[in-house]
Amino acid sequence: MTEQLSEDVNVLKHYLEEQNCKDVNVIDVEGRCSWADVLIIATVTSVAHLRGVAHELWGELNDLGLEVTDRHKTPAGDGWELIDTGSIVIHLMSAELRDFYSLEKLWKNPEA
């Protein structure tokens, strides 16, 4: 992971924690994934929380100079929003969906 990418990830992780997202987890998938270098997974407490965090996060990403691909004007109400910046993919998920899909288990480091 480059120094700039690491700095951006740390800023985003801290930002999500400040926005009251729970269990913010950073997963380095560089070399194991062709479409991203880092996944950030965070739990939101409600659809309203998800929408608010996503909306404010776009501003934070813009401040970092990260471009969001396929940006939705209004996040979906299904409890999961994926925000793709190319090298960083952010998953904002309800606790139920996070438990069901278990992305951390899917992407855990096989050497660990």
N, C-alpha and C positions, 0 to 999 in steps of 0.2 A: 504494500500500500504506500503510495507516495505521501510525502509530508503534507502537501496541500489537501489531499483527500482525507488524511487522518484528521487534520484540523477541522475540515468541513463536517466530518462525521461527529467529532466531539462537540462542535457548536450545536448541531442538530439534536444530538442526544440530550444535551443540557437544556435546550429549548423545549423539547418534548416533556422533560421532567418538570420544567417550570410551568408548563401548561396542564399539569396534574395528570399526565398520562402515566399509567402504571407499568411496571416491569419492562422498561425500555431496554431492549436487547440488541446489540450490534453483532452481526455475523459477517466475518470476512469470507467471501466466496470467490475471491480472486484465484484464477487458475482452475476453478471447479465449475465455473458458470460462464457462458459466452456472452451474456447480456447485462451483467452487472459485476461490480467488484465488492460491494457491501450491501447487505440488507439491514434495515433498521425496523424492528418490530415493536409496536407499542400498543398497550391496551387502553381503550377509551371507555368511559363509563356509560355513555348513552349516545344516541344518534345526534342529539344536539351538540354534545361534546365533540363528537367526530367532525361534524360540520364546522364548528368554531375553530377547532385545532387545524383542520385542513385549510380553511380560508386564511388564517393567520400564518400558517406554515408557508404558503405560497409567497408571501411577502418576505419571510426570512430567507427562503431559497433565492429569491430575486436579489436580496442584499448580498448573498454569498456569490452571486454571479452564476447560479445553477439554473439551467433551463428545464422546465417541466414539459415533458412530451405528453400529448393527449390530455391536457388539463380540462377537467370538468368544471363547468360554471357552478353547479350545485352538486356536492358529493351525494352519492346514492344513500338511500335510507336503509340499506341492508346490513349495516354494521361492519363494513369493510371498505376501506378506501386505499387504493394503491397509488402512490405518487412516484413516478419514474423520472429521474434526472439523468438517466444513462448509466453513470457509474454507481450511483446510490439509488436504491429502491426502498421506499418507505411504506410499510404496511401499518395502517391504523386500524385496529380490529377490536370488536367487542370481545369480552372474556369468553363467551360461548363459542364464537367462531375461532378464536385463537386456540382454545382447547381442542376443538374438533379437527382443525387442519394441522395443528402441531408443526408449524413451519420450522421451529427450532430443531425438532427431531429429524426432519427431512434434510436440513442443511448442516447438521452438526458435523464437526470435523471428524472424518473417519479415522484419523491417526490419534485422536484423543483417547 
